Protein backbone atom coordinates (compact mmCIF):
# COMPACT_ATOMS: atom_id res chain seq x y z
CA UNK A 1 0.00 0.00 0.00
CA UNK A 2 2.75 2.42 0.93
CA UNK A 3 4.59 1.64 -2.32
CA UNK A 4 1.44 2.35 -4.31
CA UNK A 5 0.94 5.67 -2.55
CA UNK A 6 4.55 6.62 -3.15
CA UNK A 7 4.21 5.81 -6.82
CA UNK A 8 1.50 8.45 -7.29
CA UNK A 9 3.10 10.99 -4.99
CA UNK A 10 0.73 10.58 -2.06
CA UNK A 11 3.24 9.25 0.46
CA UNK A 12 4.98 11.61 2.86
CA UNK A 13 8.26 9.76 2.16
CA UNK A 14 8.48 11.06 -1.45
CA UNK A 15 10.68 14.05 -2.27
CA UNK A 16 7.64 16.20 -2.82
CA UNK A 17 4.70 14.82 -0.86
CA UNK A 18 1.23 15.84 -1.96
CA UNK A 19 0.06 16.06 1.61
CA UNK A 20 0.66 19.34 3.38
CA UNK A 21 -1.15 21.71 5.67
CA UNK A 22 -1.65 24.24 2.87
CA UNK A 23 -3.63 21.74 0.79
CA UNK A 24 -5.41 20.43 3.88
CA UNK A 25 -6.49 23.92 4.91
CA UNK A 26 -7.74 24.85 1.45
CA UNK A 27 -9.74 21.67 0.95
CA UNK A 28 -11.01 22.04 4.51
CA UNK A 29 -12.14 25.60 3.75
CA UNK A 30 -14.17 24.40 0.76
CA UNK A 31 -15.64 21.59 2.83
CA UNK A 32 -16.48 23.96 5.67
CA UNK A 33 -18.33 26.29 3.29
CA UNK A 34 -20.28 23.36 1.80
CA UNK A 35 -21.19 22.05 5.27
CA UNK A 36 -22.28 25.51 6.46
CA UNK A 37 -24.49 26.18 3.42
CA UNK A 38 -25.99 22.72 3.73
CA UNK A 39 -26.61 23.18 7.46
CA UNK A 40 -28.27 26.61 7.20
CA UNK A 41 -30.51 25.67 4.28
CA UNK A 42 -31.36 22.39 6.02
CA UNK A 43 -32.48 24.29 9.11
CA UNK A 44 -34.74 26.45 6.94
CA UNK A 45 -36.33 23.41 5.33
CA UNK A 46 -36.88 21.66 8.66
CA UNK A 47 -38.34 24.74 10.33
CA UNK A 48 -40.75 25.29 7.45
CA UNK A 49 -42.05 21.74 7.87
CA UNK A 50 -41.91 21.73 11.69
CA UNK A 51 -42.02 25.43 12.63
CA UNK A 52 -40.97 26.56 16.11
CA UNK A 53 -43.26 29.16 17.65
CA UNK A 54 -40.89 32.03 16.77
CA UNK A 55 -40.29 31.01 13.16
CA UNK A 56 -41.68 33.07 10.27
CA UNK A 57 -41.39 32.10 6.62
CA UNK A 58 -42.57 34.58 3.95
CA UNK A 59 -44.90 33.68 1.11
CA UNK A 60 -42.82 35.74 -1.31
CA UNK A 61 -40.75 35.61 -3.38
CA UNK A 62 -42.43 32.41 -4.59
CA UNK A 63 -39.12 30.89 -5.77
CA UNK A 64 -37.16 31.31 -2.52
CA UNK A 65 -37.65 27.77 -1.19
CA UNK A 66 -36.75 26.44 -4.62
CA UNK A 67 -33.38 28.18 -4.26
CA UNK A 68 -32.68 27.29 -0.62
CA UNK A 69 -33.56 23.62 -1.00
CA UNK A 70 -31.68 23.38 -4.28
CA UNK A 71 -28.63 24.82 -2.51
CA UNK A 72 -29.11 22.36 0.33
CA UNK A 73 -28.94 19.32 -1.92
CA UNK A 74 -26.22 20.70 -4.21
CA UNK A 75 -23.96 21.69 -1.31
CA UNK A 76 -24.55 18.30 0.28
CA UNK A 77 -23.55 16.30 -2.79
CA UNK A 78 -20.57 18.61 -3.43
CA UNK A 79 -19.39 17.91 0.13
CA UNK A 80 -19.04 14.19 -0.68
CA UNK A 81 -15.96 14.45 -2.95
CA UNK A 82 -14.57 17.24 -0.76
CA UNK A 83 -14.79 15.01 2.31
CA UNK A 84 -13.12 12.13 0.46
CA UNK A 85 -10.24 14.36 -0.64
CA UNK A 86 -9.89 15.84 2.83
CA UNK A 87 -9.71 12.39 4.40
CA UNK A 88 -7.23 11.33 1.71
CA UNK A 89 -4.78 14.12 2.52
CA UNK A 90 -5.01 13.88 6.31
CA UNK A 91 -5.55 10.22 7.09
CA UNK A 92 -1.95 9.45 8.22
CA UNK A 93 -2.30 12.13 10.90
CA UNK A 94 -5.46 10.48 12.17
CA UNK A 95 -3.29 7.63 13.46
CA UNK A 96 -0.27 9.69 14.56
CA UNK A 97 1.15 9.25 18.05
CA UNK A 98 0.47 10.14 20.76
CA UNK A 99 -3.05 8.82 20.31
CA UNK A 100 -4.41 10.96 23.16
CA UNK A 101 -1.80 13.40 24.51
CA UNK A 102 -2.83 16.71 26.07
CA UNK A 103 -6.46 17.69 26.86
CA UNK A 104 -6.47 19.99 23.81
CA UNK A 105 -5.27 17.14 21.61
CA UNK A 106 -7.88 14.82 23.12
CA UNK A 107 -10.59 17.37 22.36
CA UNK A 108 -9.27 17.69 18.82
CA UNK A 109 -9.24 13.91 18.29
CA UNK A 110 -12.75 13.52 19.65
CA UNK A 111 -14.09 16.36 17.50
CA UNK A 112 -12.51 14.81 14.41
CA UNK A 113 -14.00 11.38 15.17
CA UNK A 114 -17.47 12.83 15.73
CA UNK A 115 -17.17 15.11 12.70
CA UNK A 116 -16.12 12.34 10.34
CA UNK A 117 -18.78 9.92 11.60
CA UNK A 118 -21.57 12.51 11.59
CA UNK A 119 -20.46 13.92 8.23
CA UNK A 120 -20.47 10.51 6.55
CA UNK A 121 -23.86 9.70 8.10
CA UNK A 122 -25.41 12.99 6.98
CA UNK A 123 -24.05 12.84 3.44
CA UNK A 124 -25.02 9.20 2.93
CA UNK A 125 -28.56 9.51 4.31
CA UNK A 126 -29.09 12.82 2.51
CA UNK A 127 -27.99 11.29 -0.80
CA UNK A 128 -30.32 8.34 -0.28
CA UNK A 129 -33.16 10.76 0.47
CA UNK A 130 -32.72 12.46 -2.91
CA UNK A 131 -33.40 9.06 -4.48
CA UNK A 132 -36.22 8.32 -1.99
CA UNK A 133 -34.48 5.11 -0.91
CA UNK A 134 -34.50 4.47 2.84
CA UNK A 135 -32.60 1.31 3.81
CA UNK A 136 -33.02 1.99 7.55
CA UNK A 137 -35.76 1.92 10.17
CA UNK A 138 -35.39 5.38 11.76
CA UNK A 139 -37.42 8.41 10.63
CA UNK A 140 -35.17 10.28 8.24
CA UNK A 141 -36.38 13.86 8.85
CA UNK A 142 -35.90 14.11 12.62
CA UNK A 143 -32.73 12.00 12.65
CA UNK A 144 -31.13 14.00 9.85
CA UNK A 145 -32.00 17.23 11.66
CA UNK A 146 -30.57 16.06 14.99
CA UNK A 147 -27.35 14.76 13.43
CA UNK A 148 -26.91 18.07 11.59
CA UNK A 149 -26.42 19.78 14.95
CA UNK A 150 -23.91 17.11 15.98
CA UNK A 151 -21.94 17.54 12.75
CA UNK A 152 -21.90 21.34 12.83
CA UNK A 153 -20.98 21.34 16.54
CA UNK A 154 -18.05 19.02 15.92
CA UNK A 155 -16.99 21.19 12.98
CA UNK A 156 -17.07 24.30 15.17
CA UNK A 157 -14.91 22.62 17.84
CA UNK A 158 -12.47 21.36 15.22
CA UNK A 159 -12.09 24.82 13.67
CA UNK A 160 -11.68 26.47 17.06
CA UNK A 161 -8.88 24.07 18.03
CA UNK A 162 -7.14 24.28 14.67
CA UNK A 163 -7.74 27.96 13.90
CA UNK A 164 -4.13 29.18 14.43
CA UNK A 165 -2.83 26.40 12.16
CA UNK A 166 -5.56 27.03 9.56
CA UNK A 167 -4.81 30.77 9.41
CA UNK A 168 -1.09 30.16 9.03
CA UNK A 169 -1.59 27.46 6.38
CA UNK A 170 -3.92 29.61 4.28
CA UNK A 171 -1.29 32.36 4.30
CA UNK A 172 1.43 30.08 2.92
CA UNK A 173 2.10 29.25 -0.72
CA UNK A 174 0.32 26.03 -1.54
CA UNK A 175 3.52 24.10 -2.26
CA UNK A 176 5.45 25.35 0.77
CA UNK A 177 6.84 22.71 3.11
CA UNK A 178 5.89 22.92 6.80
CA UNK A 179 9.49 23.42 7.86
CA UNK A 180 10.36 26.10 5.28
CA UNK A 181 9.80 29.85 5.36
CA UNK A 182 6.51 31.08 3.80
CA UNK A 183 8.32 32.41 0.73
CA UNK A 184 10.10 29.14 0.01
CA UNK A 185 8.73 26.25 -2.01
CA UNK A 186 9.77 22.68 -2.53
CA UNK A 187 11.79 21.91 -5.66
CA UNK A 188 9.82 21.07 -8.76
CA UNK A 189 9.64 17.52 -10.03
CA UNK A 190 8.47 17.29 -13.62
CA UNK A 191 5.56 14.90 -14.03
CA UNK A 192 4.96 14.52 -10.28
CA UNK A 193 1.53 14.95 -8.81
CA UNK A 194 1.51 18.27 -6.96
CA UNK A 195 -0.69 19.79 -4.33
CA UNK A 196 -1.78 22.43 -6.80
CA UNK A 197 -2.91 19.69 -9.20
CA UNK A 198 -4.82 17.96 -6.42
CA UNK A 199 -6.53 21.23 -5.44
CA UNK A 200 -7.47 21.99 -9.05
CA UNK A 201 -8.78 18.45 -9.42
CA UNK A 202 -10.81 18.92 -6.26
CA UNK A 203 -12.32 22.12 -7.65
CA UNK A 204 -13.11 20.31 -10.91
CA UNK A 205 -14.79 17.28 -9.34
CA UNK A 206 -16.78 19.51 -6.95
CA UNK A 207 -17.95 21.64 -9.89
CA UNK A 208 -18.86 18.57 -11.93
CA UNK A 209 -20.80 17.11 -9.02
CA UNK A 210 -22.72 20.37 -8.59
CA UNK A 211 -23.53 20.46 -12.29
CA UNK A 212 -24.61 16.82 -12.24
CA UNK A 213 -27.27 17.59 -9.60
CA UNK A 214 -28.12 21.26 -10.17
CA UNK A 215 -30.28 20.49 -13.20
CA UNK A 216 -33.07 19.04 -11.10
CA UNK A 217 -33.45 22.49 -9.51
CA UNK A 218 -32.25 24.79 -12.32
CA UNK A 219 -34.27 24.19 -15.51
CA UNK A 220 -31.67 25.40 -18.04
CA UNK A 221 -29.09 22.98 -16.58
CA UNK A 222 -31.27 19.88 -16.84
CA UNK A 223 -29.37 18.66 -19.89
CA UNK A 224 -26.30 18.18 -17.66
CA UNK A 225 -27.99 16.60 -14.64
CA UNK A 226 -26.74 13.10 -15.37
CA UNK A 227 -26.63 12.06 -11.69
CA UNK A 228 -29.85 13.71 -10.53
CA UNK A 229 -32.61 11.23 -9.57
CA UNK A 230 -35.25 13.55 -11.10
CA UNK A 231 -35.25 15.08 -14.57
CA UNK A 232 -37.90 17.69 -13.86
CA UNK A 233 -40.33 15.95 -16.21
CA UNK A 234 -43.52 14.15 -15.30
CA UNK A 235 -47.26 13.83 -15.94
CA UNK A 236 -48.75 17.16 -16.97
CA UNK A 237 -45.21 18.56 -17.03
CA UNK A 238 -44.53 18.18 -13.28
CA UNK A 239 -42.90 15.22 -11.46
CA UNK A 240 -44.82 13.26 -8.85
CA UNK A 241 -43.42 12.07 -5.53
CA UNK A 242 -46.45 10.39 -3.99
CA UNK A 243 -48.90 8.74 -6.34
CA UNK A 244 -52.59 8.23 -5.69
CA UNK A 245 -51.96 4.49 -5.43
CA UNK A 246 -49.26 5.00 -2.77
CA UNK A 247 -51.61 7.29 -0.82
CA UNK A 248 -54.51 4.84 -1.02
CA UNK A 249 -56.58 7.23 -3.14
CA UNK A 250 -59.10 5.51 -5.39
CA UNK A 251 -61.56 6.61 -8.04
CA UNK A 252 -64.13 7.23 -5.33
CA UNK A 253 -62.90 10.85 -5.19
CA UNK A 254 -64.22 11.23 -8.76
CA UNK A 255 -67.77 10.59 -7.65
CA UNK A 256 -70.54 13.17 -7.97
CA UNK A 257 -70.92 13.17 -4.19
CA UNK A 258 -67.47 14.74 -3.63
CA UNK A 259 -67.55 17.76 -1.32
CA UNK A 260 -64.79 19.99 -0.01
CA UNK A 261 -65.76 20.88 3.54
CA UNK A 262 -64.95 24.36 4.87
CA UNK A 263 -64.93 24.36 8.67
CA UNK A 264 -65.03 27.76 10.38
CA UNK A 265 -65.90 28.45 14.02
CA UNK A 266 -67.78 25.20 14.41
CA UNK A 267 -69.75 25.62 11.18
CA UNK A 268 -69.17 23.24 8.26
CA UNK A 269 -69.96 24.20 4.68
CA UNK A 270 -69.70 21.55 1.96
CA UNK A 271 -68.65 22.80 -1.49
CA UNK A 272 -69.15 20.64 -4.58
CA UNK A 273 -66.60 20.39 -7.38
CA UNK A 274 -69.07 22.06 -9.73
CA UNK A 275 -69.42 24.96 -7.30
CA UNK A 276 -65.63 25.34 -7.15
CA UNK A 277 -65.44 25.44 -10.93
CA UNK A 278 -68.19 28.06 -11.12
CA UNK A 279 -66.28 30.47 -8.88
CA UNK A 280 -63.91 33.10 -10.33
CA UNK A 281 -60.75 31.28 -11.44
CA UNK A 282 -57.18 32.54 -11.02
CA UNK A 283 -54.13 31.40 -12.99
CA UNK A 284 -50.65 31.47 -11.50
CA UNK A 285 -47.23 30.25 -12.65
CA UNK A 286 -45.68 28.73 -9.54
CA UNK A 287 -42.83 26.31 -8.88
CA UNK A 288 -43.31 23.19 -6.85
CA UNK A 289 -40.10 22.34 -4.99
CA UNK A 290 -39.54 19.17 -2.99
CA UNK A 291 -37.23 18.40 -0.12
CA UNK A 292 -35.29 15.96 -2.32
CA UNK A 293 -33.97 18.98 -4.23
CA UNK A 294 -35.94 18.81 -7.46
CA UNK A 295 -38.32 21.52 -8.59
CA UNK A 296 -40.48 22.30 -11.59
CA UNK A 297 -42.72 25.19 -12.60
CA UNK A 298 -46.33 24.77 -13.59
CA UNK A 299 -49.28 26.90 -14.62
CA UNK A 300 -51.94 26.33 -11.99
CA UNK A 301 -55.57 27.39 -12.23
CA UNK A 302 -58.18 27.40 -9.50
CA UNK A 303 -59.88 29.43 -6.79
CA UNK A 304 -57.91 31.76 -4.54
CA UNK A 305 -57.99 30.26 -1.08
CA UNK A 306 -58.76 33.59 0.55
CA UNK A 307 -61.71 34.13 -1.85
CA UNK A 308 -63.02 30.65 -1.12
CA UNK A 309 -62.82 31.22 2.63
CA UNK A 310 -64.42 34.65 2.24
CA UNK A 311 -67.66 32.92 1.24
CA UNK A 312 -67.96 31.55 4.78
CA UNK A 313 -65.66 33.80 6.85
CA UNK A 314 -65.07 37.56 6.57
CA UNK A 315 -61.95 37.69 8.72
CA UNK A 316 -58.36 37.39 7.53
CA UNK A 317 -55.11 36.78 9.34
CA UNK A 318 -56.05 33.28 10.46
CA UNK A 319 -54.12 30.05 9.98
CA UNK A 320 -55.74 27.11 8.24
CA UNK A 321 -55.47 23.34 8.43
CA UNK A 322 -55.48 21.49 5.11
CA UNK A 323 -56.83 17.94 5.34
CA UNK A 324 -56.33 15.35 2.61
CA UNK A 325 -58.01 12.04 1.83
CA UNK A 326 -54.44 10.76 2.16
CA UNK A 327 -53.98 9.40 5.66
CA UNK A 328 -50.19 9.39 5.42
CA UNK A 329 -47.67 11.39 7.40
CA UNK A 330 -48.46 14.67 5.63
CA UNK A 331 -52.16 14.10 5.13
CA UNK A 332 -52.83 17.05 7.43
CA UNK A 333 -50.75 20.22 7.08
CA UNK A 334 -50.83 23.67 8.66
CA UNK A 335 -50.95 26.75 6.45
CA UNK A 336 -49.86 30.01 8.15
CA UNK A 337 -52.07 33.07 7.80
CA UNK A 338 -49.69 34.94 5.49
CA UNK A 339 -50.01 32.06 2.99
CA UNK A 340 -53.78 31.79 3.44
CA UNK A 341 -54.18 35.47 2.55
CA UNK A 342 -51.63 35.57 -0.27
CA UNK A 343 -52.76 36.36 -3.84
CA UNK A 344 -50.93 33.31 -5.19
CA UNK A 345 -52.34 30.63 -2.88
CA UNK A 346 -54.87 28.55 -4.78
CA UNK A 347 -57.16 25.61 -4.37
CA UNK A 348 -56.02 24.34 -7.75
CA UNK A 349 -58.28 22.47 -10.17
CA UNK A 350 -56.05 22.48 -13.26
CA UNK A 351 -52.37 22.15 -14.13
CA UNK A 352 -50.83 23.32 -17.39
CA UNK A 353 -54.21 23.69 -19.06
CA UNK A 354 -55.57 20.29 -18.04
CA UNK A 355 -57.80 19.07 -15.24
CA UNK A 356 -55.64 17.72 -12.43
CA UNK A 357 -54.77 14.07 -12.87
CA UNK A 358 -55.52 11.77 -9.96
CA UNK A 359 -51.79 11.57 -9.14
CA UNK A 360 -51.54 15.36 -9.07
CA UNK A 361 -54.35 15.69 -6.54
CA UNK A 362 -57.71 15.51 -8.32
CA UNK A 363 -60.30 16.78 -7.58
CA UNK A 364 -58.46 19.72 -5.99
CA UNK A 365 -55.23 20.48 -4.18
CA UNK A 366 -53.37 23.27 -2.45
CA UNK A 367 -50.71 25.15 -4.36
CA UNK A 368 -49.02 27.98 -2.49
CA UNK A 369 -45.89 30.02 -3.18
CA UNK A 370 -42.54 29.40 -1.50
CA UNK A 371 -43.54 26.14 0.17
CA UNK A 372 -42.16 22.57 0.13
CA UNK A 373 -43.99 20.17 -2.15
CA UNK A 374 -44.71 17.84 0.75
CA UNK A 375 -46.87 20.61 2.27
CA UNK A 376 -48.76 21.31 -0.99
CA UNK A 377 -51.64 19.12 0.14
CA UNK A 378 -53.24 16.98 -2.57
CA UNK A 379 -56.70 15.35 -2.64
CA UNK A 380 -58.24 17.99 -0.39
CA UNK A 381 -61.21 16.84 1.67
CA UNK A 382 -61.41 19.57 4.29
CA UNK A 383 -60.11 23.05 5.10
CA UNK A 384 -60.33 24.21 8.70
CA UNK A 385 -59.85 27.86 9.67
CA UNK A 386 -58.07 27.99 13.02
Residue pairs with C-beta under 8 A, 6 or more apart in sequence:
2 11
2 13
5 11
6 13
6 14
8 193
9 16
9 17
9 18
9 192
9 193
9 194
10 17
10 18
10 19
10 88
10 193
11 17
12 19
12 92
14 192
15 186
15 187
15 189
16 175
16 186
16 187
16 188
16 189
16 192
16 194
18 89
18 193
18 194
18 195
18 198
19 89
19 90
19 92
19 195
20 89
20 174
20 175
20 176
20 177
20 178
20 195
21 165
21 168
21 169
21 172
21 178
22 169
22 170
22 172
22 173
22 174
22 175
22 176
22 195
23 89
23 174
23 195
23 198
23 199
24 86
24 89
24 90
24 169
25 165
25 166
25 169
25 170
26 169
26 170
26 174
26 199
27 82
27 85
27 86
27 89
27 199
27 202
28 86
28 166
29 166
29 170
30 82
30 202
30 203
30 206
31 79
31 82
31 83
31 86
32 155
32 159
34 75
34 76
34 78
34 79
34 82
34 206
35 75
35 79
35 119
35 151
35 152
35 155
36 152
37 71
37 72
37 75
38 71
38 72
38 75
38 76
38 79
38 126
39 148
39 151
39 152
41 68
41 69
41 71
41 72
41 75
42 72
42 144
42 145
42 148
43 148
44 57
44 65
44 68
44 72
45 65
45 68
45 69
45 72
45 291
45 372
46 141
46 145
47 55
47 57
48 55
48 57
48 65
48 371
48 372
48 375
49 141
49 291
49 372
49 374
49 375
50 141
51 57
51 334
51 336
56 338
57 336
57 370
58 64
58 338
58 370
59 338
59 339
59 342
59 344
59 345
59 368
59 369
59 370
59 371
60 342
60 344
60 369
60 370
61 369
61 370
62 286
62 287
62 344
62 369
62 370
63 287
63 370
64 370
65 289
65 370
65 371
65 372
66 217
66 287
66 289
66 295
67 217
69 217
69 289
69 290
69 291
69 293
69 295
69 372
70 214
70 216
70 217
70 218
70 289
70 293
70 295
72 293
73 126
73 130
73 213
73 216
73 217
73 292
73 293
74 210
74 213
74 214
74 217
74 293
76 122
76 123
76 126
76 127
77 123
77 127
77 130
77 209
77 210
77 212
77 213
77 227
78 206
78 209
78 210
79 119
79 123
80 123
80 127
80 209
81 202
81 205
81 206
81 209
82 202
82 206
83 119
83 120
83 123
85 198
85 202
85 205
87 116
89 198
94 112
98 105
99 109
100 106
100 109
104 161
107 157
107 161
108 158
108 161
108 162
111 154
111 157
111 158
111 161
112 154
112 158
114 150
114 151
114 153
114 154
115 151
115 154
115 155
115 158
118 147
118 150
118 151
118 154
119 151
121 147
121 151
122 144
122 147
122 148
122 151
125 136
125 140
125 143
125 144
125 147
126 144
128 134
128 135
129 140
129 144
129 291
129 292
130 213
130 228
130 229
130 292
130 293
131 229
131 292
132 229
132 241
132 292
134 140
159 166
171 182
172 182
173 182
173 183
173 185
174 195
174 196
174 199
175 185
175 186
175 194
175 195
175 196
176 182
176 184
176 185
176 186
177 184
177 185
177 186
180 186
209 227
211 221
211 224
211 225
212 224
212 225
212 226
212 227
212 228
213 225
213 227
213 228
213 293
214 221
214 224
214 225
215 221
215 222
215 223
215 224
215 225
215 228
215 231
215 232
216 222
216 225
216 228
216 229
216 230
216 231
216 232
216 293
216 294
216 295
217 289
217 293
217 294
217 295
219 232
219 296
219 297
222 231
222 232
225 231
225 232
228 293
228 294
229 292
229 294
230 239
230 292
230 293
230 294
231 239
232 239
232 294
232 295
232 296
233 239
233 296
234 240
234 296
235 357
235 359
235 360
236 298
236 351
236 352
236 354
236 356
236 357
236 360
237 296
237 298
237 351
237 352
238 288
238 296
238 298
238 351
238 352
238 360
239 290
239 294
239 296
240 359
240 360
241 290
241 292
241 373
241 374
242 326
242 328
242 378
243 359
244 250
244 358
244 359
244 379
247 324
247 325
247 326
247 327
247 328
247 331
247 378
247 379
248 326
248 327
249 325
249 326
249 358
249 379
251 358
253 325
253 358
253 362
253 363
253 379
254 358
254 362
254 363
258 272
258 273
258 363
259 270
259 271
259 272
260 270
260 271
260 272
260 273
260 276
260 347
260 363
260 364
260 380
260 381
260 382
260 383
261 268
261 269
261 270
261 271
261 381
261 382
261 383
262 268
262 269
262 270
262 271
262 308
262 309
262 311
262 312
262 382
262 383
262 385
263 269
263 382
263 383
263 384
263 385
264 309
264 312
264 313
264 384
264 385
265 313
265 385
267 312
269 311
269 312
271 308
273 349
273 363
273 364
276 302
276 303
276 308
276 347
276 349
276 364
277 349
279 303
279 307
279 308
280 303
280 304
280 307
281 301
281 302
281 303
281 349
282 301
282 302
282 303
282 304
282 307
282 346
283 299
283 300
283 301
284 299
284 300
284 301
284 344
284 346
284 367
285 297
285 298
285 299
285 300
286 297
286 298
286 300
286 344
286 367
286 368
286 369
287 295
287 296
287 297
287 298
288 295
288 296
288 297
288 298
288 367
288 373
288 376
289 295
289 372
289 373
290 372
290 373
290 374
291 372
291 373
291 374
298 351
298 352
299 351
299 352
299 353
300 346
300 348
300 350
300 351
300 367
301 346
301 348
301 349
301 350
301 351
301 353
302 346
302 347
302 348
302 349
302 350
302 364
302 367
303 346
303 347
303 349
304 343
304 345
304 346
304 347
305 320
305 335
305 340
305 345
305 346
305 347
305 366
305 368
305 383
306 316
306 340
306 341
306 342
306 345
308 347
308 383
309 320
309 340
309 383
309 385
313 385
316 337
316 340
316 341
317 337
317 341
318 337
318 340
318 385
318 386
319 334
319 335
319 336
319 337
319 340
319 385
319 386
320 334
320 335
320 337
320 340
320 383
320 384
320 385
320 386
321 332
321 333
321 334
321 335
321 383
321 384
321 386
322 332
322 333
322 334
322 335
322 366
322 377
322 380
322 382
322 383
323 331
323 332
323 377
323 380
323 381
323 382
323 383
323 384
324 330
324 331
324 332
324 377
324 378
324 379
324 380
324 381
325 331
325 379
325 380
325 381
326 378
326 379
330 374
330 375
330 377
331 377
333 366
333 375
333 377
334 386
335 345
335 366
335 368
335 375
339 345
339 368
339 369
339 371
342 368
342 369
344 368
344 369
345 366
345 367
345 368
345 369
346 366
346 367
346 368
347 364
347 365
347 366
347 380
347 383
348 356
348 361
348 364
348 365
348 366
348 367
349 355
349 356
349 363
349 364
350 356
351 357
351 360
355 362
356 362
356 363
356 364
356 365
360 378
361 377
361 378
361 379
361 380
362 379
363 379
363 380
364 380
365 376
365 377
365 378
365 379
365 380
366 376
366 377
366 378
366 380
367 376
368 375
368 376
